[in-house]
């Protein structure tokens, strides 16, 4: 049975829609990967801060100058940190205060991860339905 011109146009539009959905799925997947990496980095930072409290003062430690570049230094204070609070402004905080701040950041990330995951599932479902619809028309 030959397809009418309207049917062909409709099918072409559905193929374009499927391609757009696939692009959105790819973007959302990449976003999820980035968020998961940020979450992991926050957990690693929390663990490092907890370990820092147990290092005796004046112990030699390596301080990061830039990625892959370190300097040997003596630990003068294992209880207080200087953190960037925005707009090139810093503040002194205790390790428990910073850990609490990191917990809040992790909670925000968990919410964003859940929302992004739900969006990915929705997009995937839409793509599967559209794909099945196209397959049935052939």
The 8 nearest C-alpha neighbors of each residue, nearest first, counted from 0:
[[1, 2, 3, 137, 136, 6, 7, 4],
 [2, 0, 3, 4, 6, 7, 137, 5],
 [3, 1, 6, 7, 0, 4, 5, 8],
 [2, 4, 6, 5, 7, 1, 8, 0],
 [3, 5, 7, 6, 8, 2, 9, 1],
 [6, 4, 8, 3, 7, 9, 2, 10],
 [5, 7, 9, 3, 4, 8, 2, 10],
 [8, 6, 10, 4, 9, 5, 11, 3],
 [9, 7, 11, 5, 10, 6, 12, 4],
 [10, 8, 6, 12, 7, 11, 5, 13],
 [9, 11, 13, 7, 12, 8, 6, 14],
 [10, 12, 8, 14, 13, 9, 7, 15],
 [13, 11, 15, 9, 10, 14, 16, 8],
 [12, 14, 16, 10, 15, 11, 17, 9],
 [13, 15, 17, 11, 16, 12, 10, 18],
 [16, 14, 12, 18, 17, 13, 19, 11],
 [15, 17, 13, 19, 14, 18, 12, 20],
 [16, 18, 14, 20, 15, 19, 126, 13],
 [19, 17, 21, 15, 20, 16, 14, 22],
 [20, 18, 16, 22, 21, 17, 15, 23],
 [19, 21, 17, 23, 22, 18, 24, 126],
 [20, 22, 24, 18, 19, 23, 17, 25],
 [23, 21, 25, 19, 24, 20, 26, 18],
 [22, 24, 20, 26, 25, 21, 27, 19],
 [23, 25, 21, 27, 22, 26, 28, 119],
 [24, 26, 22, 28, 23, 27, 21, 29],
 [27, 25, 23, 29, 28, 24, 30, 22],
 [26, 28, 30, 24, 29, 25, 23, 31],
 [29, 27, 31, 25, 30, 26, 24, 32],
 [28, 30, 32, 26, 31, 27, 25, 33],
 [29, 31, 27, 33, 28, 32, 26, 34],
 [32, 30, 28, 34, 29, 33, 35, 27],
 [33, 31, 29, 35, 30, 34, 36, 28],
 [34, 32, 36, 30, 31, 35, 37, 29],
 [33, 35, 37, 31, 36, 32, 38, 30],
 [36, 34, 38, 32, 37, 33, 31, 39],
 [35, 37, 33, 39, 34, 38, 32, 40],
 [38, 36, 40, 34, 35, 39, 41, 33],
 [37, 39, 35, 41, 36, 40, 105, 34],
 [38, 40, 36, 42, 41, 37, 43, 35],
 [41, 39, 43, 37, 42, 38, 44, 36],
 [42, 40, 44, 38, 39, 43, 45, 37],
 [41, 43, 45, 39, 44, 40, 46, 38],
 [44, 42, 40, 46, 45, 41, 47, 39],
 [45, 43, 47, 41, 42, 46, 40, 48],
 [46, 44, 42, 48, 43, 47, 98, 41],
 [45, 47, 49, 43, 44, 48, 42, 50],
 [46, 48, 44, 50, 45, 49, 51, 43],
 [49, 47, 51, 45, 50, 46, 44, 94],
 [48, 50, 46, 51, 47, 52, 45, 53],
 [51, 49, 47, 48, 52, 53, 46, 54],
 [52, 50, 48, 53, 54, 49, 47, 77],
 [51, 53, 77, 50, 49, 54, 78, 48],
 [54, 52, 51, 50, 55, 49, 77, 56],
 [53, 55, 51, 52, 56, 50, 77, 58],
 [56, 54, 58, 53, 57, 77, 74, 52],
 [55, 57, 74, 58, 75, 76, 77, 54],
 [56, 58, 74, 73, 75, 59, 55, 76],
 [59, 57, 73, 56, 74, 55, 60, 54],
 [58, 60, 73, 72, 74, 57, 71, 61],
 [61, 59, 72, 71, 73, 58, 62, 74],
 [60, 62, 71, 70, 69, 72, 63, 59],
 [61, 63, 70, 69, 60, 64, 71, 72],
 [62, 64, 69, 65, 68, 61, 70, 66],
 [63, 65, 69, 68, 62, 70, 66, 67],
 [66, 64, 68, 63, 67, 69, 62, 70],
 [67, 65, 68, 63, 64, 69, 62, 70],
 [66, 68, 65, 69, 63, 64, 70, 62],
 [69, 67, 65, 64, 66, 63, 70, 62],
 [70, 68, 63, 62, 64, 61, 67, 71],
 [69, 71, 62, 61, 72, 63, 64, 68],
 [72, 70, 61, 60, 62, 59, 69, 73],
 [71, 73, 60, 59, 61, 70, 74, 62],
 [72, 74, 59, 57, 58, 60, 75, 71],
 [75, 73, 57, 56, 58, 76, 59, 60],
 [74, 76, 56, 57, 73, 77, 58, 72],
 [77, 75, 78, 74, 56, 79, 57, 80],
 [76, 78, 52, 79, 51, 56, 74, 75],
 [77, 79, 76, 93, 94, 52, 80, 51],
 [80, 78, 93, 92, 94, 77, 76, 91],
 [81, 79, 92, 91, 93, 82, 94, 78],
 [80, 82, 91, 90, 92, 89, 83, 79],
 [83, 81, 89, 90, 84, 80, 91, 92],
 [82, 84, 89, 85, 88, 90, 87, 81],
 [83, 85, 89, 88, 82, 90, 86, 87],
 [86, 84, 87, 88, 83, 89, 82, 90],
 [85, 87, 88, 84, 83, 89, 90, 82],
 [88, 86, 85, 89, 83, 84, 82, 90],
 [89, 87, 86, 85, 84, 83, 90, 82],
 [88, 90, 83, 82, 84, 81, 87, 91],
 [91, 89, 82, 81, 92, 83, 84, 88],
 [90, 92, 81, 80, 82, 79, 89, 93],
 [93, 91, 80, 79, 96, 81, 90, 97],
 [92, 94, 79, 96, 95, 78, 80, 97],
 [93, 95, 97, 96, 78, 79, 98, 92],
 [96, 94, 98, 97, 93, 99, 92, 100],
 [97, 95, 99, 93, 94, 98, 92, 100],
 [96, 98, 100, 94, 99, 95, 101, 93],
 [97, 99, 101, 95, 100, 96, 45, 94],
 [100, 98, 102, 96, 97, 101, 95, 103],
 [99, 101, 97, 103, 98, 102, 96, 104],
 [100, 102, 104, 98, 103, 99, 105, 97],
 [103, 101, 99, 105, 104, 100, 98, 106],
 [104, 102, 106, 100, 101, 105, 107, 99],
 [103, 105, 101, 107, 102, 106, 108, 100],
 [104, 106, 108, 102, 103, 107, 109, 101],
 [107, 105, 109, 103, 108, 104, 102, 110],
 [108, 106, 104, 110, 105, 109, 103, 111],
 [107, 109, 105, 111, 110, 106, 112, 104],
 [110, 108, 112, 106, 107, 111, 105, 113],
 [109, 111, 113, 107, 108, 112, 114, 106],
 [110, 112, 108, 114, 113, 109, 115, 107],
 [113, 111, 109, 115, 110, 114, 108, 116],
 [112, 114, 116, 110, 111, 115, 109, 117],
 [115, 113, 111, 117, 116, 112, 118, 110],
 [114, 116, 118, 112, 117, 113, 111, 119],
 [115, 117, 119, 113, 118, 114, 112, 120],
 [116, 118, 120, 114, 119, 115, 113, 121],
 [119, 117, 115, 121, 116, 120, 122, 114],
 [120, 118, 116, 122, 117, 121, 123, 24],
 [119, 121, 123, 117, 118, 122, 124, 116],
 [122, 120, 118, 124, 119, 123, 117, 125],
 [123, 121, 125, 119, 124, 120, 126, 118],
 [122, 124, 120, 126, 125, 121, 119, 127],
 [123, 125, 127, 121, 122, 126, 120, 128],
 [126, 124, 122, 128, 123, 127, 129, 121],
 [125, 127, 123, 129, 124, 128, 17, 130],
 [128, 126, 130, 124, 129, 125, 131, 123],
 [127, 129, 125, 131, 130, 126, 132, 124],
 [130, 128, 132, 126, 131, 127, 125, 133],
 [129, 131, 127, 133, 132, 128, 126, 134],
 [132, 130, 134, 128, 133, 129, 127, 135],
 [131, 133, 129, 135, 130, 134, 128, 136],
 [134, 132, 130, 136, 131, 135, 129, 137],
 [133, 135, 131, 136, 132, 137, 130, 129],
 [134, 136, 132, 133, 137, 131, 130, 129],
 [137, 135, 133, 134, 132, 10, 131, 6],
 [136, 134, 135, 133, 132, 10, 2, 131]]
